[in-house]
Amino acid sequence: MMGAHQGRPPLFATQYSEDLARRLVGVLWNAELHKWQRKLEHDLDESEVDDDGHPVRLSADEVVEPTRPGDIVGPPAAEAMTQEQIVQSLAKGEDPWASYDLDKDPRAEIPLQPTALLAALLFSATIESEEALATLFRQGGICHFSCRSDRLREALGQVVLAFIAHLRAEEPKFAGASVSTITLDQGGSASDERYALERYRKEIDSGLRKGRAILAIGAEPRQLSAVQASLVRLDLRLPQISASVILAMLRLTHSTTGQLAEAEILHRLPGPEALGRLEPMQIEAAFAESSTLRVADRLAEIARAGTGAARVTLDDIEGLQGALAPARRMLDDLQAWREGRAAWSEVTRSALFYGPPGTGKTTIARGIAGSAGVPLIATSYSDCQRHGHQGDMLAALSRAFAEAAQAAPAVLFIDELDSFSKRSAGSSRDSYLRGVVNGLLEQINKASEVEGLLLVGATNHLRDIDPAIVRAGRFDLKLQVPLPDRDGIEAILARKLGSRASSAVSLREISGRLLGTPGATAEALVRDALGRARAERGALRQEHLEAAADALSPPVDGALFHRMALHEAGHVLAAFLLRLPTPKRVWVSPRGGNVDPGDLTVLTPGLAHAQLQMMLAGRAAEVLVLGQPSNGAGEGVASDLAQATRLATAIELQFGFGDSGLTWQDASSVQLQTLSPKVQHRIRKHLAEADNAVRQKLRSNIDLLNRLTTELIARRELSAADLEVIFKAFEACEIKANADPRVPITFAS
């Protein structure tokens, strides 16, 4: 839109740059004119013969030389038109300011290749003075041009070579200049890229040894060796494609008057960031159009196509308010940087989202990009690994970061960060992991230097990531994306159903049945319910939702539901009796239940044993009330018994809280059966003592356990605030056996 380009900086910062551009365009046009003349002579030789069969040759005065770019053929047609006629002409895609005759094609008779013209204009914009140009020819040093587009680097190299030849021929002071123009070709596989970089550096070294001035055209300065970097005299970055350069190109390619319908073109062009992301091939496709306005329309169409599917914004996401608020602050920071109100070093520019699968981590990344109106470049461990061995994987990772840097402002999303796991000495995969983790760290460090690039990571298992990746400075924010609560699930259902969620449809009961599932499950339920309604060729009804819920979460009988609620109530009551921090949330549904414990920033022996009792309290509650436990406490590596065993092992071997002395072992990698019988006995003793202690506490407060169970069955979900109210009511009761001498009473949350 035009407003997006208001206040745009000029393409050329100095008159010298503008004059240089005019001169360089002349060099390009002379080269094209030479080609045109040779083709004309060839065509005449082939087609024009006299009666005797001899070729007809035109004399010099019979050949009409085409106009040069920028030559004015006539006044704009708009000057002889009414305002209404001008409006009608613009509506047809014609530019009456760029043409002296709307019946004639306004394009140049000898067209300049758009990418070469683009390279010439951007090169000229970087050379702001005669001193800068002279520096390019100073031998024994390097002038480095940064350009992330392979095609534009190639064109720039060709343009610079032509310009050097022109200067040598036209200006005596440059006649003897010894200059090497060396361009990096990054395309191909990982091995091809390594070879190209090695060749690039070798050619630079060879030129330096010969005492030449080096014009190095690469993607970024760090591709030079350390020695080469010390010899850089000028480090120049080609400007991004902008409205200013598009207008300058159109005046040279699509105007016979030197004028344009500038306001209308700016209105039709895509915004500055979208223009900056365009590739030369896309520019070439647009410049094949027959008028300035059609070029602008085509550029806008190409930019829109590049955005892909419909954008998701943070406003489209429900049920994740805890993670969305920091994400919105990142957006505010990005906008502050865009408007010049904050330096890039002052803003929050990276975030790591962690939580169970399907909770919306990827959707948040898409929402950040969508809300900011910038592209999302996504990659993952598996996506990079599929390219081949370690070298190819690292090259794929590097390409993703390079693409994001070139597209900035942009969001770079890295999924499956837990696959970049801890590098533990002695592991059979340690050498491989060390290589890929180091490669990722290098790219993250590079990304932090790219202004406008937001880095977003996601993982299901935060603790599995190599510590160097998640240390301070790599990711500014580390945000948990938990399973949605009941209100969140209801909001997701309502959002996905939209206007089809009539007053006759109740989502509250359905949301209760989906507790413990990610938002993706709620979305799947909506798709199923709507499919059932379509199959019946009718409106959505409650029974469609119920049937979809039954398919995803079959109902359970009352006895089983009571057992599940009793189990979770045992954990919660133990937290209260042991004076541990209030749990953040507890829920129970037909799919099971869970307690999200309060945070402990540090563990003492007393707190570790209290935590161990809480882990075993669910199973203990089942035994006390129902006579026997279920398998729920030991179902999987994340179960109560699994967590308790790991904690008891850590108490004995890692924290130094047991009788095994001060030696340290990584409890997370220990196999219990591989330990000595004495150590196994100590670990089992910790578990048995905790189980006996928590059973005694629950037995002494069985009435509170039953009350909490009943409350949980009725409400399905209790927040930390709900539990605080309940605990205050419990305080008024006669609490028995609530004092563990190892746990300070003052620690209550």
Secondary structure as GFF3:
##gff-version 3
##sequence-region A 1 749
A	DSSP	alpha_helix	2	5	.	.	.	ID=ss1
A	DSSP	alpha_helix	15	47	.	.	.	ID=ss2
A	DSSP	three_ten_helix	60	62	.	.	.	ID=ss3
A	DSSP	three_ten_helix	77	80	.	.	.	ID=ss4
A	DSSP	alpha_helix	83	91	.	.	.	ID=ss5
A	DSSP	alpha_helix	114	126	.	.	.	ID=ss6
A	DSSP	alpha_helix	130	136	.	.	.	ID=ss7
A	DSSP	beta_strand	142	146	.	.	.	ID=ss8
A	DSSP	alpha_helix	150	170	.	.	.	ID=ss9
A	DSSP	three_ten_helix	172	174	.	.	.	ID=ss10
A	DSSP	beta_strand	179	183	.	.	.	ID=ss11
A	DSSP	alpha_helix	190	209	.	.	.	ID=ss12
A	DSSP	beta_strand	213	218	.	.	.	ID=ss13
A	DSSP	three_ten_helix	221	223	.	.	.	ID=ss14
A	DSSP	alpha_helix	226	229	.	.	.	ID=ss15
A	DSSP	beta_strand	232	237	.	.	.	ID=ss16
A	DSSP	alpha_helix	243	253	.	.	.	ID=ss17
A	DSSP	alpha_helix	262	268	.	.	.	ID=ss18
A	DSSP	alpha_helix	272	276	.	.	.	ID=ss19
A	DSSP	alpha_helix	280	287	.	.	.	ID=ss20
A	DSSP	alpha_helix	292	306	.	.	.	ID=ss21
A	DSSP	three_ten_helix	314	316	.	.	.	ID=ss22
A	DSSP	alpha_helix	321	338	.	.	.	ID=ss23
A	DSSP	three_ten_helix	344	346	.	.	.	ID=ss24
A	DSSP	beta_strand	350	354	.	.	.	ID=ss25
A	DSSP	alpha_helix	361	372	.	.	.	ID=ss26
A	DSSP	beta_strand	376	380	.	.	.	ID=ss27
A	DSSP	alpha_helix	381	385	.	.	.	ID=ss28
A	DSSP	alpha_helix	390	407	.	.	.	ID=ss29
A	DSSP	beta_strand	410	415	.	.	.	ID=ss30
A	DSSP	three_ten_helix	417	419	.	.	.	ID=ss31
A	DSSP	alpha_helix	430	447	.	.	.	ID=ss32
A	DSSP	beta_strand	453	459	.	.	.	ID=ss33
A	DSSP	three_ten_helix	462	464	.	.	.	ID=ss34
A	DSSP	alpha_helix	467	470	.	.	.	ID=ss35
A	DSSP	beta_strand	477	480	.	.	.	ID=ss36
A	DSSP	alpha_helix	486	497	.	.	.	ID=ss37
A	DSSP	three_ten_helix	498	500	.	.	.	ID=ss38
A	DSSP	alpha_helix	508	513	.	.	.	ID=ss39
A	DSSP	alpha_helix	519	535	.	.	.	ID=ss40
A	DSSP	alpha_helix	542	552	.	.	.	ID=ss41
A	DSSP	alpha_helix	558	577	.	.	.	ID=ss42
A	DSSP	beta_strand	585	589	.	.	.	ID=ss43
A	DSSP	beta_strand	592	596	.	.	.	ID=ss44
A	DSSP	alpha_helix	605	626	.	.	.	ID=ss45
A	DSSP	three_ten_helix	631	634	.	.	.	ID=ss46
A	DSSP	alpha_helix	640	653	.	.	.	ID=ss47
A	DSSP	three_ten_helix	667	669	.	.	.	ID=ss48
A	DSSP	three_ten_helix	672	674	.	.	.	ID=ss49
A	DSSP	alpha_helix	677	700	.	.	.	ID=ss50
A	DSSP	alpha_helix	702	715	.	.	.	ID=ss51
A	DSSP	beta_strand	717	719	.	.	.	ID=ss52
A	DSSP	alpha_helix	720	731	.	.	.	ID=ss53
A	DSSP	three_ten_helix	745	747	.	.	.	ID=ss54
###
